[in-house]
Amino acid sequence: MIRYLADRLLQSLVVLAVMSFVVYVLLCLMPGDPIDIMMSGDPKMTAADRARLAEDYGLDRPILERYGTWLKAAVSGDLGWSRTFRRPVLEILLPRLGNTILLMGAALGIALMVGLPLGIWAGSRAGGLADRVINLACFATAATPTFWLALLLMILFAVKLGWFPASGLAPRGAGFWESLRHLVLPVVTLAIVESGIYARHMRAAMIEALQHDYVRTARAKGATRVRVILVHALRNALLPVTTVTALGFGSLFSGALITETMFAWPGMGKLIFESIMSSDFNVALVALLFATLVTLLCNLAADLSYVALDPRISIGHGAAR
């Protein structure tokens, strides 16, 4: 196990290094740079001023040399300075990361609590009325445009009924219930869309698990329907769903741009988009690397969870038995 974890850690570091180089180069090759934005905002700036600023920011050097300088500083703990916010990158990133964890974590939890039981119910009754109704609902929610659903919920619950705020975080110092009211609409928007996706995956995995020989053996021995589903079939059906959930959880940390924009929620998705559009490359680069790191850790957690779900799987010596 220790050797396996060490190998995965080394692989993750390699992936992060490659990802940082690719993202850095792509950001540098984008049209426009911070100097162009500064010059467009101040018509009095001259070509000499541009050359001086390029030298100060290191933009007059080759990309590889600039990347090496950034990587050396990042390894030492200096992730750079935000040109737009005029603060260190981590001071901007950590509050936005917390907002994203709150929003997306709540949405994922609700989506799993709704989607998995519906998928189990539909998969155990494949072809029946319940399966058809759940399938129809899942297709409808998964195909619903997020921006349209967000607008619909805002018009109904914020404008017409006035139950919840339409956008934004609760003011600093607000109580628990006021903070919860600001969280309801964006969480419900994401949970509705995601629950249909998880229900579909759970349904397909349950149908496949119920066709295995050990399920037929359990039925032949007189096991009840509930025991066959929850004890014998569910653990194996959860294996593919665990992979999907791990990948989905990793993507949470890159935020949900549309939902965060619709509800003016200051999260990672909105931050990455605004940083790229304003050429604040330090913020965009570090935020994307954070999302990559979390995705890698979630994949590792999924691999480890396979061992708990299926005793036949063991991790070690570079292979699963």
C-alpha positions in Angstrom: 0.0 0.0 0.0 2.8 2.5 0.9 4.6 1.7 -2.4 1.3 2.2 -4.3 0.7 5.6 -2.6 4.2 6.7 -3.3 3.9 5.8 -6.9 0.6 7.7 -7.2 2.1 10.7 -5.5 5.0 10.7 -7.9 2.6 10.4 -10.8 0.5 13.3 -9.5 3.5 15.5 -9.2 4.5 14.7 -12.8 0.9 15.5 -14.0 0.9 18.8 -12.1 4.2 19.8 -13.6 3.1 19.0 -17.1 -0.2 20.7 -16.5 1.4 23.8 -15.2 3.7 24.1 -18.2 0.8 23.5 -20.7 -1.5 26.0 -19.0 1.3 28.6 -18.6 2.2 28.4 -22.3 -1.5 28.6 -23.4 -2.1 31.6 -21.2 1.0 33.3 -22.6 -0.1 32.6 -26.2 -3.5 34.2 -25.7 -4.0 37.5 -27.5 -3.4 40.5 -25.4 -1.4 40.8 -22.2 -1.4 42.9 -19.0 0.7 45.6 -20.7 -1.8 46.0 -23.5 -4.6 46.4 -21.0 -2.6 49.0 -19.1 -1.9 50.9 -22.2 -5.5 50.9 -23.4 -6.6 52.3 -20.0 -4.0 55.1 -20.1 -3.6 56.9 -23.5 -0.7 58.9 -22.2 1.5 55.8 -22.0 4.3 55.7 -24.6 6.2 52.9 -26.3 9.1 53.5 -23.9 6.6 53.0 -21.0 5.5 49.8 -22.5 9.0 48.5 -22.9 9.8 49.4 -19.3 6.7 47.7 -18.0 7.4 44.6 -20.1 10.9 44.4 -18.5 9.5 44.9 -15.0 6.9 42.1 -15.5 9.5 39.9 -17.3 7.3 39.8 -20.5 10.3 40.6 -22.7 11.9 37.2 -21.9 11.3 33.9 -23.7 8.4 31.8 -22.4 10.6 29.0 -21.1 12.7 31.3 -19.1 9.6 33.0 -17.6 8.0 29.6 -16.8 11.2 28.5 -15.1 11.2 31.7 -13.0 7.5 31.1 -12.0 8.1 27.4 -11.2 11.1 28.2 -9.0 9.0 30.8 -7.1 6.0 28.4 -6.8 8.1 25.6 -5.4 9.4 28.0 -2.7 5.8 28.9 -1.8 5.4 32.2 -3.7 2.4 31.7 -6.0 2.6 35.3 -7.4 0.7 38.5 -7.2 -2.7 39.3 -8.7 -2.5 42.3 -11.0 -6.3 42.8 -10.9 -6.9 42.5 -7.1 -3.4 43.9 -6.2 -3.0 41.2 -3.5 -1.2 37.8 -3.3 -2.9 35.0 -5.2 -3.6 32.9 -2.2 -5.4 35.7 -0.4 -7.8 35.8 -3.3 -8.0 32.1 -4.0 -8.7 30.7 -0.5 -12.0 32.6 0.1 -13.3 31.8 -3.4 -12.3 28.1 -2.8 -14.3 28.1 0.4 -17.3 29.5 -1.3 -17.1 26.9 -4.0 -16.7 24.0 -1.5 -19.8 25.3 0.3 -21.9 25.6 -2.8 -20.7 22.6 -4.8 -20.3 20.3 -1.9 -23.9 20.9 -0.8 -25.2 20.4 -4.3 -23.2 17.2 -4.7 -24.5 15.8 -1.4 -28.1 16.5 -2.3 -27.7 15.1 -5.8 -26.3 11.9 -4.4 -29.0 11.6 -1.7 -31.7 12.0 -4.4 -30.0 10.4 -7.4 -28.7 7.2 -5.9 -31.9 5.9 -4.3 -33.8 6.8 -7.5 -31.2 4.9 -9.5 -31.4 1.8 -7.2 -35.2 1.9 -7.3 -35.3 2.2 -11.1 -32.6 -0.4 -11.7 -34.3 -3.0 -9.5 -37.5 -2.5 -11.4 -36.1 -2.2 -14.9 -38.9 -1.9 -17.6 -41.6 -1.2 -15.0 -43.7 2.0 -14.6 -41.4 3.4 -11.9 -38.3 2.8 -14.1 -40.0 4.7 -17.0 -41.1 7.6 -14.8 -37.6 8.0 -13.2 -35.9 7.6 -16.6 -38.1 10.4 -18.0 -37.4 12.7 -15.0 -33.6 12.0 -15.3 -33.5 12.8 -19.0 -35.5 16.0 -18.4 -33.2 17.2 -15.6 -30.0 16.3 -17.3 -31.0 18.0 -20.5 -32.3 21.2 -18.7 -30.1 24.2 -19.5 -28.6 25.4 -16.2 -29.1 29.1 -17.0 -32.8 28.6 -17.8 -33.4 26.6 -14.6 -31.6 29.3 -12.6 -33.8 32.0 -14.2 -36.9 30.0 -13.6 -36.1 29.5 -9.9 -35.2 33.1 -9.4 -38.4 34.4 -11.0 -40.6 32.0 -9.0 -38.9 31.9 -5.6 -37.1 35.3 -5.4 -39.3 37.6 -7.5 -42.8 36.2 -7.3 -42.8 34.6 -3.8 -39.9 36.4 -2.2 -38.8 33.4 -0.2 -35.1 33.5 -1.1 -32.6 36.1 -2.2 -31.9 36.1 -6.0 -28.2 36.3 -5.8 -25.0 36.9 -3.8 -23.5 35.7 -0.5 -25.1 36.6 2.8 -23.6 39.8 4.4 -20.7 39.3 6.7 -22.0 38.6 10.2 -25.4 37.3 9.0 -26.9 34.5 11.0 -27.1 30.8 10.0 -30.6 31.0 8.5 -29.9 34.1 6.5 -26.8 32.4 5.0 -28.8 29.3 4.3 -31.4 31.4 2.4 -28.7 32.8 0.1 -27.5 29.2 -0.6 -30.8 27.6 -1.4 -31.4 28.6 -5.0 -27.9 28.0 -6.5 -27.6 24.7 -4.6 -31.1 23.5 -5.8 -30.2 24.5 -9.4 -27.1 22.4 -9.4 -28.6 19.5 -7.5 -31.6 19.1 -9.9 -29.3 18.8 -12.9 -26.7 16.5 -11.2 -29.2 14.2 -9.5 -30.6 13.0 -12.9 -27.0 12.2 -14.0 -26.2 10.2 -10.9 -29.6 8.4 -11.0 -28.9 7.3 -14.6 -25.4 5.9 -13.7 -26.8 4.1 -10.7 -29.6 2.6 -12.6 -27.3 1.2 -15.3 -24.9 -0.2 -12.7 -27.7 -1.8 -10.7 -29.2 -3.5 -13.8 -25.9 -5.0 -14.7 -25.2 -6.1 -11.1 -28.5 -7.9 -10.8 -27.7 -10.1 -13.8 -24.6 -11.7 -12.2 -24.5 -15.3 -11.0 -24.1 -14.5 -7.3 -27.4 -12.6 -7.4 -29.2 -15.6 -8.8 -27.5 -17.8 -6.2 -28.7 -15.5 -3.4 -32.2 -15.6 -4.8 -32.1 -19.4 -5.0 -31.1 -19.6 -1.3 -34.2 -17.7 -0.4 -32.8 -14.2 0.2 -35.4 -11.5 0.2 -35.6 -8.9 -2.6 -34.4 -6.1 -0.3 -31.4 -8.2 0.9 -30.5 -9.1 -2.7 -30.5 -5.5 -3.8 -28.9 -3.8 -0.8 -26.4 -6.5 0.4 -25.5 -8.5 -2.7 -25.9 -6.2 -5.7 -25.4 -2.7 -4.3 -21.7 -2.9 -3.4 -20.7 -4.0 -6.8 -23.0 -1.5 -8.5 -21.4 1.3 -6.5 -18.0 0.7 -8.2 -18.6 2.5 -11.5 -20.7 5.1 -9.7 -17.8 5.8 -7.3 -15.6 6.7 -10.3 -18.2 9.1 -11.7 -18.7 10.6 -8.3 -14.9 11.1 -7.8 -14.5 12.8 -11.1 -17.5 15.0 -10.4 -16.2 15.9 -7.0 -12.9 16.9 -8.5 -14.6 19.1 -11.0 -16.3 20.9 -8.2 -13.2 22.9 -7.4 -13.1 24.4 -10.8 -16.5 25.8 -10.0 -19.7 26.1 -12.0 -19.3 29.2 -14.1 -22.9 29.5 -15.3 -24.5 29.0 -11.9 -22.0 31.3 -10.2 -22.5 34.0 -12.8 -26.3 33.7 -12.7 -26.4 34.0 -8.9 -23.4 36.3 -8.5 -21.8 33.7 -6.4 -18.0 34.5 -5.8 -16.6 31.0 -6.5 -13.7 29.4 -8.4 -15.5 29.2 -11.8 -16.3 32.9 -11.9 -12.8 33.7 -10.6 -11.1 31.6 -13.3 -13.2 33.2 -16.1 -12.7 36.7 -14.9 -9.0 36.2 -14.4 -8.5 34.9 -18.0 -10.6 37.7 -19.5 -8.6 40.3 -17.6 -5.3 38.6 -18.3 -4.6 38.1 -14.6 -2.6 35.0 -15.5 -1.2 34.2 -12.0 -4.7 33.8 -10.5 -6.0 31.7 -13.5 -2.9 29.4 -13.5 -2.9 28.7 -9.8 -6.7 28.2 -9.7 -6.6 25.7 -12.6 -3.7 23.8 -10.9 -5.8 23.6 -7.7 -8.6 22.0 -9.7 -6.1 19.6 -11.2 -4.7 18.6 -7.8 -8.1 18.0 -6.3 -9.1 15.9 -9.3 -6.0 13.7 -8.9 -6.7 13.3 -5.1 -10.3 12.3 -5.8 -9.2 9.7 -8.3 -6.8 8.3 -5.7 -9.7 8.3 -3.1 -11.9 6.4 -5.6 -9.2 3.8 -6.2 -8.8 3.2 -2.4 -12.6 3.0 -2.0 -12.7 0.1 -4.4 -10.9 -2.0 -1.9 -13.6 -1.3 0.7 -16.5 -2.0 -1.7 -15.1 -5.2 -3.3 -12.8 -7.5 -1.1 -11.6 -9.1 -4.3 -9.7 -6.0 -5.2 -6.3 -5.4 -3.6 -3.9 -2.6 -4.2 -0.2 -3.2 -4.3 2.8 -4.1 -6.4 1.3 -2.0 -9.3 -1.7 -4.3 -9.9 -5.1 -5.0 -8.6 -6.0 -8.7 -8.0 
